[in-house]
């Protein structure tokens, strides 16, 4: 009797490659050939001292921010919290390879299986832990698309803290499920700019119809924290301490690629770039390996054309927020007062790039390219139909970069390509739906023609 499966197009999903939760975070600062420019006090313009940061952060996180050590031990309690979703899986994208007709080995490191659906808990759990052990009872923060706000809300719930989140107005309005997710975890979530802070009121008076920006939301969260002696501020990207805590992504990937039988370092790594947390967390380990061992992995930062801080910005000192409450950092920036057009990838709407990533880019240790929103969603749909996972809008930028590279006309035989899939897009389906026609045709099909 004929096997009906013979008439089907078999599309077996790849098996995940998992290792162990790392015992240490990695700090790229230790391997830079030139030291990073120091942060500057916003009032004196002198290099920031640890005591300057104490109104915002606990001492343990300040020490991490200023650390020059290559490896920093992950506390046992944080490793236990990580173990609910880490190590995150590394998948071989067999179906995507087949669809593209490429001879490259394409992998993706998937962070969307965390409880909050993205890579953000890697830092949220660590920051909440260090605050809790030093007696902080409340954390304030900003969020763009909502992944960071949801992650910090979850972390605070697990570690006995309260969370207050200022979400960029455009995302607050277009992504209500993120706010609901934060509220389920017990957090308060406000549309930013709000009437709750001096900074928010001033910004609303200047432009009542503003769509908001991460720089505005940061100003509100910082102001709220410094006025409360029981509170500290938590940041989801940009700072060294965040990229260090996110390095679990790259440290796992190093081991997982070896376990997958890849005897050499990956040829190209693609990561989405907004503030730098996912990109830095994935890429720093490979850049460090290049510097220490002479490997030649290319790292490509894939940013939105609507907010192209690396490809269009200037490398200079700038504030991390609109009002000027944060330290000045040397970074690729579009200006702290830059308000990007609302885009679905709200997590990539920050005006500047993390100083650590900016320094690596300035030294020529990585590349950057900007992608239009319609191209990134087309790539996301194509990836979902091949691999079954709907990427977060932010992640689609990395997918778009990889697809463009793999379609450049070369065979790429034997190459190893790694894509950072920073989260899942389940709560972003309305954004995907906007790129789908009623007859089911998609922009992805146009791109593949």
C-alpha positions as CSV (number, residue, x, y, z in Angstrom):
1,X,0.0,0.0,0.0
2,X,1.3,3.4,-0.9
3,X,2.6,5.6,1.9
4,X,0.6,8.8,1.9
5,X,3.6,10.6,3.3
6,X,5.4,10.0,0.0
7,X,3.0,12.6,-1.5
8,X,3.8,15.2,1.2
9,X,6.6,17.8,1.2
10,X,8.4,16.7,4.4
11,X,9.6,19.7,6.5
12,X,11.3,18.2,9.5
13,X,12.2,20.7,12.2
14,X,15.8,20.7,13.4
15,X,16.6,19.3,16.8
16,X,17.7,21.9,19.4
17,X,21.3,21.9,20.5
18,X,21.6,22.7,24.2
19,X,24.5,22.7,26.6
20,X,24.7,24.0,30.2
21,X,23.9,27.4,31.7
22,X,27.2,29.3,31.8
23,X,28.9,29.9,35.2
24,X,30.3,33.2,34.1
25,X,29.3,36.3,32.1
26,X,31.8,37.6,29.5
27,X,33.0,41.2,29.4
28,X,34.3,42.4,26.0
29,X,35.9,45.5,27.7
30,X,38.8,43.2,28.9
31,X,39.8,42.3,25.3
32,X,39.4,45.7,23.5
33,X,42.7,46.7,21.9
34,X,41.9,50.3,23.0
35,X,40.1,51.3,26.2
36,X,36.5,52.5,26.0
37,X,36.0,56.3,26.5
38,X,34.8,56.9,30.0
39,X,31.2,58.1,30.8
40,X,31.0,61.7,31.8
41,X,29.1,63.3,34.7
42,X,26.2,65.3,33.1
43,X,26.9,68.3,35.3
44,X,30.7,68.5,35.6
45,X,31.6,66.7,32.3
46,X,34.3,64.9,34.3
47,X,34.7,61.1,34.2
48,X,31.9,59.4,36.2
49,X,32.9,58.1,39.6
50,X,31.1,55.1,41.3
51,X,29.4,57.4,43.8
52,X,27.9,59.4,40.9
53,X,25.8,56.3,40.0
54,X,24.7,55.4,43.5
55,X,21.3,57.2,43.2
56,X,20.5,55.0,40.2
57,X,22.1,51.6,40.9
58,X,23.2,49.3,43.7
59,X,26.9,49.1,44.4
60,X,27.3,45.6,42.9
61,X,25.9,46.7,39.6
62,X,28.1,49.8,39.6
63,X,31.1,47.6,40.1
64,X,30.0,45.4,37.1
65,X,29.5,48.5,35.0
66,X,33.0,49.7,35.6
67,X,34.7,46.2,35.6
68,X,37.7,45.4,33.5
69,X,37.5,41.7,34.3
70,X,37.1,39.3,31.4
71,X,34.8,36.9,33.2
72,X,32.4,37.7,36.0
73,X,30.8,34.9,38.1
74,X,27.0,34.5,37.8
75,X,25.5,34.2,41.3
76,X,24.0,30.8,42.0
77,X,20.6,32.2,42.6
78,X,20.6,33.9,39.2
79,X,21.8,30.6,37.5
80,X,18.9,28.9,39.2
81,X,16.5,31.5,37.8
82,X,18.1,31.1,34.4
83,X,17.6,27.4,34.4
84,X,13.9,27.7,33.9
85,X,14.6,28.6,30.2
86,X,18.4,28.4,29.7
87,X,20.4,27.3,27.9
88,X,18.3,28.6,25.1
89,X,18.3,26.3,22.1
90,X,20.5,26.6,19.0
91,X,18.7,25.3,15.9
92,X,20.1,24.3,12.5
93,X,17.7,26.0,10.0
94,X,17.5,23.0,7.6
95,X,14.2,24.1,6.0
96,X,15.4,27.6,5.4
97,X,18.6,26.3,3.9
98,X,16.5,24.1,1.6
99,X,14.2,27.0,0.6
100,X,17.2,29.2,-0.2
101,X,19.1,26.5,-2.0
102,X,22.2,27.5,0.0
103,X,25.1,25.2,0.9
104,X,25.8,27.2,4.0
105,X,25.1,25.8,7.5
106,X,22.5,28.2,8.9
107,X,21.9,28.3,12.6
108,X,19.7,30.5,14.8
109,X,20.1,31.1,18.5
110,X,16.5,31.3,19.8
111,X,15.7,33.5,22.9
112,X,11.9,33.4,22.5
113,X,11.4,30.5,24.8
114,X,11.9,32.6,28.0
115,X,8.8,33.2,30.2
116,X,8.6,36.7,28.8
117,X,9.2,35.7,25.2
118,X,12.6,37.4,24.6
119,X,16.2,37.7,25.6
120,X,15.5,40.5,28.1
121,X,15.1,38.3,31.3
122,X,18.9,37.5,31.0
123,X,19.5,41.0,32.4
124,X,16.2,41.6,34.2
125,X,16.7,38.7,36.6
126,X,20.3,39.7,37.3
127,X,19.4,43.3,38.0
128,X,16.5,42.5,40.2
129,X,18.6,40.0,42.1
130,X,21.5,42.5,42.8
131,X,19.0,45.2,43.8
132,X,17.1,42.8,46.1
133,X,20.1,41.7,48.0
134,X,21.1,45.3,48.7
135,X,17.7,46.2,50.1
136,X,16.0,47.9,47.1
137,X,12.2,47.5,47.2
138,X,11.1,49.2,44.0
139,X,12.6,49.4,40.4
140,X,11.6,51.9,37.8
141,X,12.3,51.5,34.1
142,X,11.4,52.4,30.5
143,X,10.4,50.1,27.7
144,X,9.9,50.4,24.0
145,X,8.0,47.5,22.5
146,X,7.4,46.1,26.0
147,X,9.7,43.1,26.1
148,X,12.0,44.7,28.6
149,X,9.2,46.1,30.7
150,X,7.5,42.6,30.8
151,X,10.8,41.0,31.7
152,X,11.7,43.3,34.6
153,X,8.1,43.0,35.9
154,X,8.5,39.3,35.9
155,X,11.8,39.4,37.6
156,X,10.5,41.8,40.3
157,X,7.6,39.5,40.9
158,X,9.9,36.5,41.4
159,X,12.3,38.4,43.7
160,X,9.8,40.3,45.8
161,X,10.2,43.8,44.4
162,X,7.7,46.2,42.8
163,X,8.1,47.6,39.3
164,X,7.0,50.8,37.6
165,X,7.3,51.0,33.9
166,X,7.1,53.9,31.5
167,X,6.3,52.6,28.0
168,X,6.8,54.7,24.8
169,X,3.4,56.0,23.9
170,X,3.4,54.6,20.3
171,X,4.0,51.1,21.7
172,X,1.7,51.6,24.7
173,X,-1.1,52.3,22.2
174,X,-0.3,49.7,19.6
175,X,0.8,46.9,21.8
176,X,-1.8,46.6,24.7
177,X,-0.9,43.0,25.4
178,X,2.5,44.0,26.6
179,X,1.0,46.3,29.2
180,X,-1.4,43.6,30.2
181,X,1.5,41.2,30.6
182,X,3.3,43.6,32.9
183,X,0.2,44.1,35.0
184,X,-0.3,40.4,35.4
185,X,3.2,40.3,36.9
186,X,2.0,43.1,39.3
187,X,3.8,46.1,37.7
188,X,2.4,49.6,37.0
189,X,2.7,50.7,33.4
190,X,2.4,54.3,32.2
191,X,2.2,55.7,28.7
192,X,5.2,58.0,28.2
193,X,5.5,60.9,28.2
194,X,3.1,61.1,31.1
195,X,1.7,63.6,33.6
196,X,3.4,61.8,36.5
197,X,6.9,63.4,36.3
198,X,8.3,66.9,35.7
199,X,10.1,65.6,32.6
200,X,6.9,64.0,31.2
201,X,4.8,67.1,31.8
202,X,7.4,69.3,30.1
203,X,7.6,67.0,27.1
204,X,3.8,66.9,26.7
205,X,3.6,70.7,27.0
206,X,6.2,70.9,24.2
207,X,4.4,68.5,21.9
208,X,1.1,67.1,23.2
209,X,0.8,64.7,20.2
210,X,4.3,63.2,20.5
211,X,4.6,59.5,19.9
212,X,7.2,59.3,22.6
213,X,10.7,57.9,22.5
214,X,12.9,55.7,24.7
215,X,14.9,58.8,25.6
216,X,11.7,60.4,27.0
217,X,10.7,57.3,28.9
218,X,14.2,57.0,30.4
219,X,14.0,60.6,31.7
220,X,10.7,59.8,33.5
221,X,12.0,56.5,35.0
222,X,15.2,58.1,36.2
223,X,13.4,61.0,37.7
224,X,11.0,58.7,39.6
225,X,13.9,56.6,40.9
226,X,16.1,59.4,42.2
227,X,13.2,60.9,44.1
228,X,12.5,57.7,46.1
229,X,15.2,56.5,48.5
230,X,13.8,52.9,48.4
231,X,14.0,52.8,44.6
232,X,16.6,52.2,41.9
233,X,16.5,52.5,38.2
234,X,16.9,49.5,35.8
235,X,17.9,49.8,32.2
236,X,17.2,47.2,29.6
237,X,20.0,48.0,27.2
238,X,23.0,50.3,26.4
239,X,25.0,50.0,29.6
240,X,28.0,47.7,29.9
241,X,26.4,45.8,32.8
242,X,23.4,44.9,30.5
243,X,25.6,43.6,27.7
244,X,27.7,41.6,30.2
245,X,24.6,39.9,31.6
246,X,23.3,39.2,28.1
247,X,26.6,37.5,27.2
248,X,25.1,34.2,28.3
249,X,23.7,34.1,24.7
250,X,27.1,34.2,23.0
251,X,28.8,32.0,25.6
252,X,26.2,29.3,25.1
253,X,26.4,29.6,21.3
254,X,30.2,29.1,21.3
255,X,29.8,25.8,23.0
256,X,26.7,24.7,21.1
257,X,28.2,25.3,17.7
258,X,31.1,23.0,18.7
259,X,28.6,20.4,19.9
260,X,26.8,20.7,16.5
261,X,30.1,19.5,14.9
262,X,31.2,22.9,13.6
263,X,35.0,22.7,13.9
264,X,35.7,26.4,13.2
265,X,34.2,29.7,14.3
266,X,31.1,30.9,12.4
267,X,31.8,32.9,9.3
268,X,29.1,35.5,9.8
269,X,26.9,36.4,12.8
270,X,23.7,38.6,12.3
271,X,22.0,40.3,15.2
272,X,19.3,43.0,15.4
273,X,20.6,46.4,16.7
274,X,18.6,48.9,18.7
275,X,20.2,49.8,22.0
276,X,22.7,46.9,21.8
277,X,21.6,44.3,24.4
278,X,20.8,41.4,22.1
279,X,23.5,42.2,19.5
280,X,26.1,42.7,22.2
281,X,25.0,39.6,24.1
282,X,25.3,37.4,21.1
283,X,28.3,39.0,19.3
284,X,30.7,40.0,22.1
285,X,31.8,36.4,22.7
286,X,32.7,36.0,19.0
287,X,34.4,39.4,18.8
288,X,36.4,38.5,21.9
289,X,37.4,35.2,20.3
290,X,38.5,37.0,17.2
291,X,40.7,39.3,19.3
292,X,42.2,36.5,21.5
293,X,42.5,33.6,19.1
294,X,42.7,35.3,15.6
295,X,39.4,33.8,14.3
296,X,37.7,35.9,11.6
297,X,34.0,35.8,12.4
298,X,32.2,38.7,10.7
299,X,29.5,40.4,12.9
300,X,26.8,42.3,11.2
301,X,24.5,44.7,13.1
302,X,21.1,44.9,11.5
303,X,19.3,48.1,12.4
304,X,16.0,49.8,11.3
305,X,16.2,52.4,8.6
306,X,13.8,54.5,10.7
307,X,16.4,54.7,13.5
308,X,19.8,54.1,12.0
309,X,22.1,55.2,14.8
310,X,25.2,53.2,13.6
311,X,24.9,53.8,9.8
312,X,23.7,57.4,10.0
313,X,24.6,58.6,13.5
314,X,27.7,60.4,14.8
315,X,30.2,58.9,17.2
316,X,30.3,61.5,20.0
317,X,29.3,62.1,23.6
318,X,25.6,62.3,24.1
319,X,23.0,61.9,26.8
320,X,21.1,58.7,27.2
321,X,17.9,60.5,27.8
322,X,16.1,63.6,26.5
323,X,16.3,65.8,29.6
324,X,20.0,65.1,30.4
325,X,19.7,63.2,33.7
326,X,21.9,60.3,32.6
327,X,25.7,60.2,32.3
328,X,27.0,61.3,28.9
329,X,28.3,58.4,26.9
330,X,30.4,58.2,23.7
331,X,28.3,56.3,21.3
332,X,26.9,56.4,17.8
333,X,23.9,58.7,18.2
334,X,21.2,60.4,16.2
335,X,20.9,63.0,19.0
336,X,19.1,62.5,22.4
337,X,16.2,64.7,21.2
338,X,15.7,62.4,18.1
339,X,12.1,61.1,17.9
340,X,11.9,58.3,15.3
341,X,8.8,57.5,13.3
342,X,6.7,54.9,15.1
343,X,7.8,51.5,13.8
344,X,6.6,48.0,14.8
345,X,10.0,47.1,16.1
346,X,9.6,49.4,19.1
347,X,12.6,47.8,20.8
348,X,14.9,49.3,18.2
349,X,13.8,52.9,18.4
350,X,16.6,54.2,20.7
351,X,18.5,57.2,19.5
352,X,21.9,55.8,20.4
353,X,23.9,52.6,20.4
354,X,25.5,50.9,23.4
355,X,28.9,52.4,24.1
356,X,30.5,48.9,24.1
357,X,28.9,48.1,20.7
358,X,29.8,51.6,19.4
359,X,33.4,51.2,20.4
360,X,33.6,47.8,18.7
361,X,32.1,49.4,15.5
362,X,34.4,52.4,15.7
363,X,37.4,50.0,15.9
364,X,36.2,48.1,12.8
365,X,35.5,45.0,14.8
366,X,32.0,44.7,13.4
367,X,29.8,46.0,10.5
368,X,26.3,47.6,10.3
369,X,23.5,47.8,7.8
370,X,20.0,49.4,8.0
371,X,16.9,47.7,6.7
372,X,13.4,49.0,5.8
373,X,10.5,47.8,7.9
374,X,8.7,46.2,4.9
375,X,11.8,44.1,4.1
376,X,12.2,42.9,7.7
377,X,8.6,41.8,8.0
378,X,8.9,40.0,4.6
379,X,11.9,38.2,6.0
380,X,10.0,37.4,9.2
381,X,7.1,35.8,7.3
382,X,9.5,33.8,5.1
383,X,11.4,32.5,8.2
384,X,8.1,31.6,10.0
385,X,6.9,29.6,7.0
386,X,10.2,27.7,6.8
387,X,11.1,27.1,10.5
388,X,7.7,27.5,12.2
389,X,8.8,30.2,14.6
390,X,7.3,33.7,14.2
391,X,10.2,36.1,15.0
392,X,9.7,39.3,17.0
393,X,9.7,42.4,14.8
394,X,13.2,43.3,16.2
395,X,14.5,39.8,15.3
396,X,13.3,40.1,11.7
397,X,16.1,42.6,11.1
398,X,18.7,39.9,11.7
399,X,16.8,37.5,9.6
400,X,16.6,40.1,6.8
401,X,20.4,40.6,7.0
402,X,21.1,36.9,6.8
403,X,18.7,36.3,3.8
404,X,20.2,39.2,1.9
405,X,23.6,37.7,2.5
406,X,22.7,34.2,1.5
407,X,21.0,35.4,-1.7
408,X,24.0,37.4,-2.9
409,X,24.7,34.9,-5.7
410,X,27.5,33.0,-3.9
411,X,27.2,29.3,-3.0
412,X,28.5,29.9,0.5
413,X,29.5,26.2,0.6
414,X,30.7,25.1,4.0
415,X,30.1,28.5,5.6
416,X,28.5,28.7,9.0
417,X,26.0,31.5,9.4
418,X,24.5,32.3,12.8
419,X,21.3,34.4,13.3
420,X,20.3,35.9,16.6
421,X,16.6,35.4,17.1
422,X,16.0,37.6,20.1
423,X,12.4,36.8,20.7
424,X,9.1,35.5,19.4
425,X,6.4,37.6,17.7
426,X,3.3,36.0,19.2
427,X,2.2,39.3,20.9
428,X,3.1,41.2,17.7
429,X,0.7,39.4,15.3
430,X,-1.3,42.5,14.6
431,X,1.9,44.0,13.1
432,X,2.4,41.0,11.0
433,X,-1.2,41.0,9.9
434,X,-0.8,44.5,8.5
435,X,1.7,43.1,5.9
436,X,-0.6,40.3,4.9
437,X,-3.1,40.9,2.0
438,X,-6.6,39.5,2.3
439,X,-5.9,36.9,-0.3
440,X,-3.0,35.5,1.7
441,X,-0.2,36.9,-0.5
442,X,2.6,38.5,1.5
443,X,5.4,40.9,1.0
444,X,7.7,37.9,1.6
445,X,6.5,36.3,-1.6
446,X,7.4,39.5,-3.5
447,X,10.9,39.4,-2.0
448,X,11.4,35.8,-2.9
449,X,10.4,36.2,-6.6
